[in-house]
């Protein structure tokens, strides 16, 4: 196991006692995979932008996607509910999107639900029994009926993977914590635009809204 009890500590928790061991009951645990969609792996036609995003794509292809695929397989094998969330609008013109997705700049997202770029990456294709929810908000809990689904299935703990660490992942984690779910964020199954943004956000949410761990740790927690 990794040294997750002492890693990713912010100023607030630098001197705090080590957290208790984590034990996850597979029958009451869900794995939530957030927004790992085709659009984010496309190479920009502008060579400058393509270069800026190259490290992100490298982390996604070399680390996040393969580690998430293995985590999904392990969770399915242990009887953990697997849930996918993706950004996708129901109206072709996107007027059902939240304000944050209508603003100009990076967060402007017009991804009609049936378009190819809004689909999950091929490596993470859902099984027929997996739940897939569509959202037009950062937080999966705010933008879908996932809260109700989790309660109906008597889920108490949620393992979180996906992108972007400092945006949709963080927003979802905070919402889950406010709803009193136990939350585990899997560092090697998440990414932000840069490593700096990724690590800073993990420190911000660790030990107050979640526990930040590695995928290898989850295997131990589910035992």
Buried (B, 14 or more C-beta within 10 A) or exposed (E): EBEBBEBBBBEEBEEEEEEEEBEBEBEBBBBBBBBBBBBBBEEEEEEEEEEEBEEBBEBBEEBBBBBBBBBBEBBBEBEBBBBBBBBBBEEEEBEEBBEBBBEEEEEEBBBBBEBEBBBBBEEBEBEEEBBBBBBBBBBBBBBBEBBEBBEEBEBBBBBBBBBBBBBBBBBBBBBBBEEEBBBBBBBBBBBBBBEEBBBBBBBBBBBBBBBBBBBBBBBBBBE
